Each structure stands twice: as C-alpha cells, then as structure tokens.
Amino acid sequence: MRKPLTLRILSSLDAKSWIALGIFLALALVVVPVLHLNFPEDSAFHVSTYAITLIGKIMCYALVAVAMDLIWGYGGILSLGHGLFFALGGYAFGMYLMRQIGRDGSYQSDLPDFMVFLDWKELPWFWVGSDSFLWVALLVLVVPALIAFVFGYFAFRSRIRGVYFSIITQALTYAAMLLFFRNETGFGGNNGFTDFKRILGFSITAPETRVVLFGLSALALIGTLLLARYLVTSKFGRVLTAIRDAESRVMFIGYNPLWYKLFVWTLSAMLCAVAGALYVPQVGIINPSEMSVANSIEIAIWVAVGGRGTLLGPVIGAFIVNLAKSWFTVSFPEYWLFFLGTLFIVATLYLPQGVVGLWVRLRAGRRREEATPGVVAKGVEA
C-alpha cells in the first residue's frame, strides 16, 4: 500500500535534519518573538525591529534561492528572470495592502494615492477584487504560474536551453520592468506601492504583526525545503537530474523532458511569488526595481555561493550574501558591487560546490586523517 503524500514528505529527512529544523522553528516561532515582545529596547536580550525585518527579508530571499536551486541545481535550467516572479507576487499582495489603506491616504480617497494623483476616476479592471485577501492570495499563485507555464511550454517545447534560455528570461524580466515603470499600467510607476497601513485589519507596523510575518516566513521556508527535498529524492527528482545530465538519453528511453521541466519551472515561479508576497508587508514597499536583471543575477549568486544542487546551500548563500550586503551598503556602499563580483568569481573558480561543498570536503579530509594512523599502525604490526 502506497504511503500518503504527507508521510512521504515527512520521511524524506533523517533524524538529524528534523532536529535542526525543530531548533530553527523554536528560534523563529518562540525565542525571537519572546525576546522581541517581552523585553524592553534597552535590554541586552531584546531583538530589535530592524533585526526582525532584516532576518525576515532574508528568509524570503532564501525561499527564492531554494526555488532557483530546484531548476538550476537539479534541472540544469539557469534562469536570469526569477526576479520577475518574485516581484509579481509582491505586486499582487501589494494591491491588497494598497486597498487596505482606504481613506487614510494623503488624498482621503477610496482610490490609491497614485491613482488620485494621476486623475484616475475608477479602479482598473485588474484591480477588481483586490480588497479580498483570499482573491489576492489566489492571484499570488495563479498569475506567476500562468506566465511561467505559457513561457516555459513554448521555450521547452522548442528545446531552448543553456545560455539562450538565460538570455530570453533576462529579456522577459527587463521588458516587464519597463512596463511596470509606466504610470499607465496602474501599478504606481517607478514609485510602486508603499505607505501600507493595515493587513487583515491589523496595523502593519505593530510589533505583533511583524512577529507573525516573521514566523510565516520561517514556516514558508521550512515548507519549501521539505517539498523540495521530497521532490529531489523521489522518482521525479531522479528523472529531473537525469535530464540535467543527459537530456537526449532520457528521451531515448521514453521520457518526455518537456513536462518534467515545465512542472519544476512553474513550481519554482510560484514559490518565488509566495516569497514576494511575504516580503512586501515586511519591507513596506514594492517597485519595478525588484524586477531588475541585476536582482535576478544576484539570486543565481546566492545559489552558487551556497552550493548548487544541495537545497541547504542556497539558504546559506542567501544569508551570507545579504548579511554582507546589509553591512557593506551601510559602511562601504561604493564597494558592494566589487565585493559581490569578487565573491561570485571566487565561488565559481575555487568553490564549484559552494560553501556546503567546502564543508563536505573538509569533513572528508578530517575523516581520512583520523583513519590514517590506524592504517599505519596495522602496517607496522604486520
């Protein structure tokens, strides 16, 4: 009898992994909220609002990195346009947050402030229903999935891959960014959406709300890791890896790579959109710059630095790069891009398996050193 899907997902990790996940969830759902809410700001144990926002934002980035690892690390599909799906999820949820402002905006109108400024008289048709949380949650998943499915179907059916696929995704993202920069599109132009007030009736800047969003980001990241782990260890994952290594041979034995690549590509886009939806209320703004090609390239750098094809590596890479970015952009902003470029070159040339691969090699070397004295002693005795 076949196991239920939930049990198969839960059994995809070993005991040590579950202990690590339990510790992470305890920190994210219990320890951090208690330290943030129950200790005064002048206490040494207090976790600041800045730290909550920064770590919550990086967890959203880590979710995007895992989504990228699914298609690049296991499917061999390098996308330089995943920033588009991240931004689409953010814009979809940003529409809901803009409607929640109501008459508390600068112009005290039922329309968002930027529409009043542009002398719009009514909401565009695609804003209909944006005041409903459930409808917007559906849009967060459906719109990026639909775009990814249509684009991926024609690209993979035409067997476009490698650098050509990367260039096409880059062009798609750049075109979308230019479209969203226009005021006529109804998405706030270059300013985007900002000045959010409420979410589900609660103040978006309240400490309790920030803690809840922080916890939801942690749960989304863990859920994504579990789902990804299940997929890559299943038959689907083995076929996907085979397609990455030798697509023509997989076709020769009777598999159609189109649907495998299309499924993981669409799923990756949906995961990016979920990350974008969680990112916007924590950061407080979404604008077309999130779709920039540079952001999409940076996602690939997170995966490369952490370790491609490892799942945990992209999470580590996202934290390393973005923590460094938060420090560099404050202390040495003019040197950040130089550091990022150097980091990518070093990771590519000297750490092909990323930080996780370096750790594995170091552990293997230590085990060999520990085993060597025993081997030498046996030789002497002989």
C-alpha positions as CSV (number, residue, x, y, z in Angstrom):
1,M,0.0,0.0,0.0
2,R,1.4,3.4,-1.0
3,K,2.1,5.9,1.8
4,P,0.1,9.2,1.9
5,L,1.9,12.2,0.4
6,T,2.3,13.9,3.8
7,L,4.1,10.8,5.2
8,R,6.3,10.6,2.2
9,I,7.3,14.2,2.6
10,L,8.0,13.8,6.3
11,S,10.0,10.6,5.8
12,S,12.3,12.4,3.2
13,L,14.5,13.7,6.1
14,D,16.6,11.9,8.6
15,A,16.6,12.4,12.4
16,K,19.4,15.0,12.4
17,S,17.7,17.1,9.8
18,W,14.5,17.0,11.9
19,I,16.4,18.1,15.0
20,A,17.9,21.0,13.1
21,L,14.5,22.0,11.7
22,G,13.0,21.8,15.2
23,I,15.7,24.1,16.6
24,F,15.2,26.6,13.8
25,L,11.4,26.6,14.2
26,A,11.8,27.0,18.0
27,L,14.0,30.0,17.5
28,A,11.8,31.6,14.8
29,L,8.4,30.9,16.4
30,V,9.2,31.1,20.1
31,V,12.5,32.5,21.1
32,V,12.7,35.5,18.8
33,P,9.0,36.6,19.4
34,V,9.5,36.4,23.2
35,L,12.7,38.4,23.0
36,H,11.2,41.0,20.8
37,L,7.8,41.5,22.6
38,N,8.6,40.8,26.2
39,F,12.0,42.6,26.7
40,P,12.4,46.4,26.7
41,E,14.5,48.0,24.0
42,D,17.3,48.9,26.4
43,S,17.7,45.2,27.4
44,A,20.6,43.1,26.2
45,F,18.1,40.3,25.3
46,H,15.8,42.5,23.2
47,V,15.6,41.6,19.5
48,S,15.2,44.9,17.6
49,T,12.6,45.7,14.9
50,Y,15.5,46.1,12.5
51,A,16.8,42.6,13.1
52,I,13.3,41.1,12.8
53,T,12.8,42.9,9.5
54,L,16.2,42.0,8.1
55,I,16.1,38.3,9.0
56,G,12.5,38.0,7.8
57,K,13.5,39.6,4.5
58,I,16.5,37.3,4.1
59,M,14.3,34.3,4.8
60,C,12.1,35.4,1.9
61,Y,15.3,35.6,-0.2
62,A,16.3,32.1,0.9
63,L,13.0,30.8,-0.2
64,V,13.7,32.3,-3.7
65,A,17.2,30.7,-3.6
66,V,15.7,27.3,-2.9
67,A,13.3,27.8,-5.8
68,M,16.2,28.7,-8.1
69,D,18.1,25.7,-6.9
70,L,15.3,23.4,-7.9
71,I,15.5,24.4,-11.6
72,W,19.2,25.2,-11.8
73,G,20.8,22.8,-9.4
74,Y,18.6,19.8,-10.2
75,G,17.1,20.7,-13.6
76,G,20.1,22.4,-15.2
77,I,17.9,25.4,-16.2
78,L,19.6,28.7,-15.4
79,S,17.0,31.5,-15.2
80,L,18.1,35.1,-15.1
81,G,14.5,36.2,-14.8
82,H,13.3,34.9,-11.4
83,G,13.1,38.4,-10.1
84,L,10.0,38.8,-12.3
85,F,8.1,36.1,-10.4
86,F,9.2,37.4,-7.1
87,A,8.0,40.9,-8.0
88,L,4.7,39.7,-9.4
89,G,3.9,38.0,-6.1
90,G,4.9,41.2,-4.3
91,Y,2.8,43.4,-6.6
92,A,-0.3,41.1,-6.3
93,F,-0.2,41.3,-2.5
94,G,0.7,45.0,-2.6
95,M,-2.6,45.6,-4.4
96,Y,-4.4,44.2,-1.4
97,L,-2.3,46.3,1.0
98,M,-3.0,49.5,-1.0
99,R,-6.7,48.8,-0.9
100,Q,-6.5,48.3,2.9
101,I,-5.2,51.9,3.3
102,G,-8.8,53.1,2.5
103,R,-9.3,56.8,3.2
104,D,-6.3,57.0,5.4
105,G,-4.1,58.1,2.4
106,S,-2.9,61.6,1.6
107,Y,-5.9,62.3,-0.6
108,Q,-8.5,60.6,1.7
109,S,-10.0,58.8,-1.3
110,D,-11.1,55.2,-1.9
111,L,-8.6,55.0,-4.7
112,P,-4.9,54.6,-4.0
113,D,-3.0,57.9,-3.8
114,F,-1.1,57.4,-7.0
115,M,-4.3,57.0,-8.9
116,V,-5.8,60.2,-7.5
117,F,-2.5,62.0,-8.4
118,L,-2.9,60.7,-12.0
119,D,-6.5,61.8,-12.0
120,W,-8.0,58.4,-12.4
121,K,-11.7,58.1,-11.6
122,E,-12.0,54.4,-11.0
123,L,-10.0,51.3,-10.4
124,P,-8.7,49.4,-13.5
125,W,-10.4,46.1,-14.2
126,F,-7.5,44.0,-12.9
127,W,-7.8,45.7,-9.5
128,V,-11.3,44.3,-9.1
129,G,-11.5,42.1,-6.0
130,S,-8.1,43.3,-4.8
131,D,-9.7,44.2,-1.4
132,S,-10.3,40.5,-0.8
133,F,-7.4,38.7,1.0
134,L,-8.4,35.3,-0.5
135,W,-8.7,36.6,-4.0
136,V,-5.3,38.2,-3.8
137,A,-3.7,35.1,-2.3
138,L,-5.1,33.2,-5.3
139,L,-3.6,35.8,-7.7
140,V,-0.2,35.5,-6.0
141,L,-0.1,31.8,-7.1
142,V,-2.1,31.9,-10.3
143,V,-0.6,34.8,-12.2
144,P,3.1,33.9,-12.0
145,A,2.2,30.2,-12.6
146,L,0.3,31.1,-15.7
147,I,3.0,33.3,-17.1
148,A,5.7,30.7,-16.3
149,F,3.6,27.8,-17.8
150,V,3.0,29.6,-21.1
151,F,6.5,30.9,-21.4
152,G,8.1,27.6,-20.3
153,Y,5.9,25.5,-22.6
154,F,7.0,27.2,-25.8
155,A,10.6,27.5,-24.6
156,F,11.0,23.9,-23.6
157,R,9.0,22.5,-26.5
158,S,11.4,24.3,-28.8
159,R,14.2,22.8,-26.8
160,I,15.7,26.2,-25.9
161,R,18.3,25.7,-23.2
162,G,21.6,26.9,-21.9
163,V,22.7,30.4,-22.4
164,Y,19.9,31.1,-24.9
165,F,17.2,30.3,-22.3
166,S,19.0,32.5,-19.8
167,I,19.1,35.4,-22.3
168,I,15.4,35.0,-23.1
169,T,14.4,35.0,-19.4
170,Q,16.6,38.1,-18.9
171,A,14.8,39.9,-21.8
172,L,11.4,38.9,-20.4
173,T,12.2,40.4,-17.0
174,Y,13.7,43.5,-18.5
175,A,10.6,44.1,-20.6
176,A,8.3,43.6,-17.6
177,M,10.3,46.1,-15.6
178,L,10.0,48.7,-18.3
179,L,6.2,48.0,-18.5
180,F,5.8,48.4,-14.7
181,F,7.8,51.7,-14.8
182,R,5.0,53.3,-16.9
183,N,2.3,55.1,-14.9
184,E,-0.4,54.0,-17.4
185,T,-0.1,50.4,-16.3
186,G,-1.8,51.1,-13.0
187,F,1.0,49.8,-10.7
188,G,2.3,53.1,-9.3
189,G,5.0,53.7,-11.9
190,N,8.6,54.0,-10.7
191,N,7.4,54.6,-7.1
192,G,5.4,51.4,-6.9
193,F,3.4,50.6,-3.8
194,T,4.2,51.9,-0.4
195,D,2.8,53.6,2.8
196,F,0.9,50.5,3.8
197,K,-1.3,50.8,6.9
198,R,-3.0,47.5,7.6
199,I,-3.2,43.8,6.9
200,L,-6.3,41.8,7.7
201,G,-7.4,44.7,9.9
202,F,-4.2,44.8,12.0
203,S,-1.6,47.6,11.9
204,I,1.2,46.5,9.6
205,T,3.8,48.3,11.8
206,A,2.7,46.7,15.1
207,P,5.3,44.5,16.8
208,E,2.8,41.6,16.9
209,T,2.2,41.9,13.2
210,R,5.9,41.9,12.4
211,V,6.5,38.8,14.6
212,V,3.6,37.0,12.8
213,L,5.0,37.8,9.4
214,F,8.5,36.7,10.6
215,G,7.0,33.4,11.7
216,L,5.1,32.9,8.5
217,S,8.3,33.5,6.5
218,A,10.1,30.8,8.6
219,L,7.3,28.4,8.1
220,A,7.2,29.1,4.3
221,L,10.9,28.5,4.1
222,I,10.7,25.2,6.0
223,G,7.7,24.0,4.0
224,T,9.6,24.8,0.8
225,L,12.7,22.9,1.9
226,L,10.5,19.9,2.8
227,L,8.7,20.0,-0.5
228,A,11.9,20.4,-2.4
229,R,13.6,17.6,-0.5
230,Y,10.7,15.2,-1.3
231,L,10.8,16.1,-5.0
232,V,14.5,15.6,-5.5
233,T,14.6,12.3,-3.6
234,S,11.6,10.9,-5.5
235,K,11.5,9.3,-8.9
236,F,10.6,12.7,-10.3
237,G,13.8,14.1,-8.9
238,R,15.9,11.3,-10.3
239,V,14.4,11.8,-13.8
240,L,14.9,15.6,-13.5
241,T,18.6,15.1,-12.6
242,A,19.0,12.7,-15.5
243,I,17.5,15.3,-17.8
244,R,20.1,17.8,-16.5
245,D,23.0,15.4,-17.1
246,A,21.9,13.9,-20.4
247,E,18.5,15.0,-21.8
248,S,18.9,13.1,-25.1
249,R,19.4,9.8,-23.3
250,V,16.4,10.4,-21.2
251,M,14.3,11.0,-24.3
252,F,15.8,7.8,-25.9
253,I,14.5,5.6,-23.1
254,G,11.0,7.0,-23.4
255,Y,10.6,10.0,-21.1
256,N,9.4,13.4,-22.3
257,P,11.5,16.1,-20.7
258,L,9.0,18.8,-21.5
259,W,6.6,18.1,-18.7
260,Y,9.3,17.5,-16.1
261,K,11.0,20.7,-16.8
262,L,7.7,22.6,-17.2
263,F,6.4,21.4,-13.8
264,V,9.6,22.3,-11.9
265,W,9.8,25.6,-13.7
266,T,6.2,26.6,-12.9
267,L,6.5,25.4,-9.3
268,S,9.7,27.5,-8.9
269,A,7.9,30.5,-10.2
270,M,5.0,30.0,-7.7
271,L,7.5,29.7,-4.8
272,C,9.2,32.9,-5.8
273,A,5.8,34.6,-5.9
274,V,5.0,33.4,-2.3
275,A,8.3,34.8,-1.2
276,G,7.5,38.1,-2.8
277,A,4.1,38.2,-1.1
278,L,5.7,37.7,2.3
279,Y,8.5,40.2,1.5
280,V,6.3,43.2,0.7
281,P,4.5,43.7,4.1
282,Q,7.8,43.3,6.0
283,V,9.8,45.7,3.9
284,G,6.9,48.1,3.2
285,I,7.5,48.8,-0.4
286,I,7.5,47.2,-3.9
287,N,8.6,48.9,-7.1
288,P,9.8,47.8,-10.5
289,S,13.4,47.8,-9.4
290,E,12.7,44.4,-7.8
291,M,12.4,43.1,-11.4
292,S,15.8,44.3,-12.5
293,V,18.1,41.9,-14.2
294,A,20.8,42.6,-11.5
295,N,18.4,41.2,-8.8
296,S,17.8,38.1,-10.9
297,I,21.6,37.6,-11.3
298,E,22.1,38.1,-7.6
299,I,19.7,35.2,-7.0
300,A,21.9,32.9,-9.0
301,I,24.9,34.2,-7.0
302,W,23.2,33.1,-3.7
303,V,22.8,29.6,-5.1
304,A,26.4,29.5,-6.4
305,V,27.9,30.7,-3.2
306,G,25.9,28.3,-1.0
307,G,26.2,25.3,-3.2
308,R,24.2,24.3,-6.3
309,G,22.1,21.1,-6.0
310,T,22.2,20.9,-2.2
311,L,18.9,22.7,-1.1
312,L,20.5,23.8,2.2
313,G,23.4,25.6,0.3
314,P,21.2,28.2,-1.3
315,V,19.7,29.1,2.1
316,I,23.2,29.6,3.5
317,G,24.3,31.5,0.4
318,A,21.3,33.9,0.7
319,F,22.1,34.6,4.3
320,I,25.9,35.1,3.6
321,V,25.4,37.4,0.7
322,N,22.5,39.5,2.1
323,L,24.1,39.9,5.5
324,A,27.2,41.1,3.8
325,K,25.1,43.4,1.6
326,S,23.4,44.9,4.6
327,W,26.8,45.7,6.2
328,F,28.6,46.9,3.0
329,T,25.8,49.2,1.9
330,V,26.0,51.0,5.2
331,S,29.7,51.0,5.8
332,F,31.2,50.9,2.3
333,P,28.3,51.3,-0.2
334,E,30.7,52.1,-3.1
335,Y,32.5,48.8,-2.8
336,W,29.5,46.5,-2.6
337,L,29.3,45.6,-6.3
338,F,33.0,44.9,-6.3
339,F,32.7,42.6,-3.4
340,L,29.7,40.8,-5.0
341,G,31.6,40.3,-8.2
342,T,34.7,39.0,-6.4
343,L,32.6,36.7,-4.3
344,F,31.0,35.2,-7.4
345,I,34.3,34.7,-9.2
346,V,35.9,33.1,-6.2
347,A,32.9,30.8,-5.7
348,T,32.9,29.8,-9.4
349,L,36.7,29.2,-9.6
350,Y,37.6,27.8,-6.2
351,L,34.3,26.6,-4.7
352,P,32.4,24.9,-7.5
353,Q,30.2,23.2,-4.9
354,G,29.8,26.3,-2.8
355,V,30.2,26.7,0.9
356,V,28.4,23.3,1.5
357,G,30.8,21.6,-0.8
358,L,33.8,23.1,1.0
359,W,32.4,21.9,4.3
360,V,31.9,18.4,2.9
361,R,35.5,18.3,1.6
362,L,36.8,19.5,5.0
363,R,34.9,16.8,6.8
364,A,36.1,14.1,4.4
365,G,39.7,15.2,4.8
366,R,39.4,15.1,8.6
367,R,37.9,11.6,8.5
368,R,40.8,10.5,6.3
369,E,43.3,12.0,8.7
370,E,41.6,10.2,11.6
371,A,41.7,6.9,9.7
372,T,45.3,7.2,8.6
373,P,47.0,6.5,12.0
374,G,45.1,3.2,12.4
375,V,46.1,2.1,8.9
376,V,49.8,2.9,9.6
377,A,49.7,1.1,13.0
378,K,48.3,-2.0,11.3
379,G,51.1,-1.9,8.7
380,V,53.8,-1.6,11.4
381,E,52.3,-4.6,13.3
382,A,52.4,-6.7,10.2
